[in-house]
C-alpha cells in the first residue's frame, strides 16, 4: 500500500521549532498551561471549527480543517 509518507524530523528540529513558537506567541514563554485556543484565534487569525456534539463523541470541542477555512453553514 503506497500512500503519504511524512518526512522524519529530528527531536532537535522539533524542539527548536517549539521553542521559537513559545518565544513568539507565549508570554511569558514558560507559561503553563498554554492558552492555545487564544493563540490560534487571535494571534494566528485561524478560526477553530466548533462542531455540535463533538465533545460528547470524541472529547474535543472543535477542530481546524486542513485548508484552515471555516464554513458556518455546515454546522
PAMARDREN-631448 format. One record per residue (C-alpha): residue in three letters; x, y, z; residue number from 1. Coordinates in steps of 0.2 Angstrom, whole numbers, plus 5000, padded with zeros to 4 digits. Example, Ala and Ser with C-alpha at 12.3 -4.5 7.8 and 13.67 -1.06 7.14 Angstrom:
2
ATOM  aa    x    y    z   i
ATOM ALA 5062 4978 5039   1
ATOM SER 5068 4995 5036   2
***
This chain:
75
ATOM  aa    x    y    z   i
ATOM UNK 5000 5000 5000   1
ATOM UNK 5008 5017 4995   2
ATOM UNK 5001 5032 5002   3
ATOM UNK 5008 5048 5010   4
ATOM UNK 5024 5046 5020   5
ATOM UNK 5029 5061 5030   6
ATOM UNK 5047 5067 5032   7
ATOM UNK 5055 5061 5048   8
ATOM UNK 5060 5076 5059   9
ATOM UNK 5074 5075 5072  10
ATOM UNK 5069 5079 5090  11
ATOM UNK 5081 5094 5090  12
ATOM UNK 5072 5101 5075  13
ATOM UNK 5055 5099 5083  14
ATOM UNK 5062 5106 5100  15
ATOM UNK 5069 5121 5091  16
ATOM UNK 5053 5125 5082  17
ATOM UNK 5043 5123 5098  18
ATOM UNK 5055 5135 5107  19
ATOM UNK 5053 5148 5093  20
ATOM UNK 5034 5146 5094  21
ATOM UNK 5034 5149 5113  22
ATOM UNK 5046 5164 5111  23
ATOM UNK 5034 5172 5098  24
ATOM UNK 5017 5168 5105  25
ATOM UNK 5018 5163 5123  26
ATOM UNK 5020 5177 5136  27
ATOM UNK 5029 5173 5147  28
ATOM UNK 5037 5159 5137  29
ATOM UNK 5036 5146 5152  30
ATOM UNK 5018 5149 5154  31
ATOM UNK 5008 5133 5158  32
ATOM UNK 4995 5129 5153  33
ATOM UNK 4997 5136 5136  34
ATOM UNK 4982 5146 5130  35
ATOM UNK 4982 5138 5113  36
ATOM UNK 4964 5142 5108  37
ATOM UNK 4968 5161 5111  38
ATOM UNK 4984 5160 5101  39
ATOM UNK 4976 5151 5086  40
ATOM UNK 4961 5163 5085  41
ATOM UNK 4968 5180 5090  42
ATOM UNK 4987 5179 5086  43
ATOM UNK 4987 5167 5071  44
ATOM UNK 4970 5173 5065  45
ATOM UNK 4964 5155 5062  46
ATOM UNK 4946 5151 5066  47
ATOM UNK 4943 5135 5075  48
ATOM UNK 4928 5125 5068  49
ATOM UNK 4916 5121 5083  50
ATOM UNK 4905 5106 5079  51
ATOM UNK 4889 5102 5089  52
ATOM UNK 4890 5085 5099  53
ATOM UNK 4909 5083 5095  54
ATOM UNK 4914 5084 5114  55
ATOM UNK 4902 5070 5119  56
ATOM UNK 4908 5059 5105  57
ATOM UNK 4927 5061 5104  58
ATOM UNK 4931 5073 5119  59
ATOM UNK 4936 5088 5109  60
ATOM UNK 4926 5104 5106  61
ATOM UNK 4931 5108 5088  62
ATOM UNK 4945 5106 5075  63
ATOM UNK 4955 5115 5062  64
ATOM UNK 4951 5110 5044  65
ATOM UNK 4965 5105 5033  66
ATOM UNK 4963 5121 5022  67
ATOM UNK 4960 5132 5038  68
ATOM UNK 4943 5138 5031  69
ATOM UNK 4928 5139 5042  70
ATOM UNK 4911 5137 5034  71
ATOM UNK 4897 5140 5047  72
ATOM UNK 4884 5134 5036  73
ATOM UNK 4890 5116 5039  74
ATOM UNK 4886 5116 5057  75
***
